[in-house]
Amino acid sequence: MRSDRSKWLVVVALAVALGWLSTRGTGGPSFMRLPVGPMPAPAWTMPDLDGRAVASTNFAGKVVLLNFWATWCPPCIRELPELDAFHAAHEAEGFAVIGAAVDEGGAAAVKPFVERRKLGYPVVLASTETQGLFGGVPMDPTGPAGFPLPTTFIIGRDGRFVARYVGALTQAELDKVVLPLLRR
């Protein structure tokens, strides 16, 4: 009798836990902020969608949001409108979004995608080497060696890391982290 009661309690506890977990994410953020020290961001050069070199030095003195993403990544696609709107609203204040696409198809896959969505910020192609500079952002979000896409870095005007995120950012988080940096 006691054994049956214990089994029943375990089943009920598991059901409650699964129910709580399944509803927990619906109202909360779709991203996770990861620790990052105030170390300098690495220098990088990546080609844009027309093959022209774009370098981190082009953005010196700006607050930069460097977003590693892919055209086949649903959370990446979900955050594109937020990033584009935030870029447009704050570009004049010294803010830049840079989309670093990791698609294996390169510009042929990314350029039509970007044009359809009319993104107003620079989009570059991130090589494996460039991804490695930022801690090995993987091309496969389910891969065992790295973080899922999107992975986003906020870099201050001084060229140092401010924040690192995994998952789709929200307007509220952008306001909370970026706006104070722009007002300094």
Number of C-alpha atoms within 10 A of each C-alpha: 5 7 8 9 10 11 11 12 12 12 12 12 12 12 12 12 11 12 11 11 11 10 10 11 10 9 7 8 14 14 17 13 15 10 10 13 10 13 11 13 18 12 11 15 17 18 17 20 20 11 11 11 12 17 15 16 12 9 17 14 14 20 26 25 23 19 26 27 31 24 17 12 15 13 20 20 16 14 18 19 15 17 25 19 15 18 22 16 11 16 15 9 13 17 23 24 24 22 24 25 25 24 20 14 11 15 20 12 16 21 16 12 13 18 10 8 12 11 18 15 17 14 25 27 27 25 18 13 12 18 17 12 13 15 11 14 25 22 22 16 17 11 10 9 11 14 19 20 25 26 25 26 22 24 25 23 19 13 22 18 19 24 19 19 20 20 21 24 25 16 13 10 13 16 12 11 13 21 15 10 18 15 8 6
